[in-house]
Structures are given as C-alpha cells and as structure tokens.
Amino acid sequence: MSTMSLINRVFGKYVAEICHKTASVSYQVQPRRNQWNLVKTPKPGIKGKSYRRIVHFKNEYTIEPLKVTNLGGRDPVTGRLVAKGIGGGIKHKYHWIRWMRDGPTDITEPPKEDKVLAIIKDGCRTSNVALIGSGNHMQYILATKNMKIGDIIRTHKGVPPNPVRAYEGDSYPLGALAKGTIVNCVEKYPGLGGSLIHSAGTYGTILRKDGSDRVIVKMPSKREFSLHETCMATVGRLSNIEHDSIPIGSAQKNRELGNRPRSGLWKRKTSQYGRKIKSTPPLRMIGPNMIGLKEEKLELNLSGYNIVKN
C-alpha cells in the first residue's frame, strides 16, 4: 500500500466522523396554546375602578399634590384594554381629600373650628377642593356651593337631643341635623368616612327618622338609604354646579379631558337604553347587621381540567 493511499484512508475516516457527529444546539420548547387558559380582563366600574389613573399615595397624609400615572383604560397588571374611550389628556396633580372630619364627641364641648384657606379646582374630580386648617393641621375637603376663603366651618360628632343650627360647610352626625337639611359626603358606616355624594352640584336630603337610631336620606338618584344616626355628613350642596351644563365645545377640548374619539359608525336605535318610567326602588337598610346588602357571588374553577398534557 502506498503512502498516499494510507494517508487518504486515515484522513478520510477522520473527516467522515467529524461530519456525522451531532452538534448540541440549545433551544426552547414552546408550550402548546391552551384555549381554556384565557386571560381574564376585569370590567370597569367594579370596586370603584375606572382604569383612568393610578395615584401614588404616601405613607402619611399630606397636602402636597400627589403624582399620577395615567392608564389610558388599560389594566396595569396585564396591560390589556379594559375601558374603551379613555386615553391622552392633560396630566393633573391629585389633591388628597381627607374624608374624615375630626371633632369632639361630648355634647358639652364646643365644636371644632376650621378656617377655609383656599379653594382649588382639581382636574381629577368634578367638584372644587377647599383647603382648611386649624393650628398646625391642614387638610383638603370638598368645597360647597357658597364656600368662600376666610369662612369658619365647624365639626362635632355628638348627637344632642335637639337638632343643631348648622351652616354650609359644617359637619355633624345625621341625628344632629334637622329634617330637610341638604347634605353631602355622607358616611355609609360610622367612622368609615364620607363615601356618598361626591359629584359636582349633587346633594342629599334628610327626610325623616327611622326608629330610634336611624335616619333616612334621599340620594341624588332618588334612592332612599336608612343610615345610622352617628354617620357624619357635611351640610350644603357641592360646588361647581355648572359642570353638567357647560358644553365641551370642540374635539380638541374633549381630548384634553382624556376622552378618545368614538367610532362614528351608525348604531341601530333599539330603545334598549332609552328613557323608561320606573318605580322608586325600595328603602335600603345599611348597617352592621348587613340588611339589604348584596350577597357575594362565588366562582368555582376546576383548574385540573384546564391543563393540556403534551
């Protein structure tokens, strides 16, 4: 055997082994798409979420305007579009409203007095905001219709046997106010803070007593709530009454308010959302005994059936 043939046989076998040798390649196996494990997008309006903005609250209460992150109608967790028609707009600062009005509880003590220092127009709500203070403490509240700078407003948590003479901006329990008084920022439960009647120009009316320790209040929606007499309320009608009657005027102004344009397509009028004459809903009892509250709905999900085996 010649030298050249020996070299060709040896090197040819070596080259063949290199060509047929399997190379290790790193790759990632894509999981199969499961049509049952869909991402559940929440619905707007549930639990007070409108998916318009996120307010970055601090650990302690402050009158410093807070920073805001606009969501544009998207869920901050999944990033999916939840509420249509929201997007853009001028970025506003948020004024932290203190819904609790502190005051003495003893009837013999005089009410706590606060002075109105400023009235501010807040872009994150419809009604105006008032800055009040007494001593070294200052806080924001919702301004009423005739509230002016320099006014003295009073707060007391006691329920006297006779109704008190309350003026606009004062905060008293429902049991201490006379029948027919116009109120706003009404507490749903004692000590919860004003959670009812926040929109501009709205107000509620105290109708009558309901038993020994309950008061019936008529809401702006014509509904009647029976609340405990120790629930706090602010006297007067909320400010910025002309909010609903002022026209937007232009498409540019509507975009500045954070509203996206509608589709403009023709929609069939099915009279589904038209005006209907309905009877007034029955009286709703609200209290710690949970009478008249809606029952919670439980959703059962068998996660074992949502797994796809490869």
Disulfide bonds with the S-S distance in Angstrom:
none
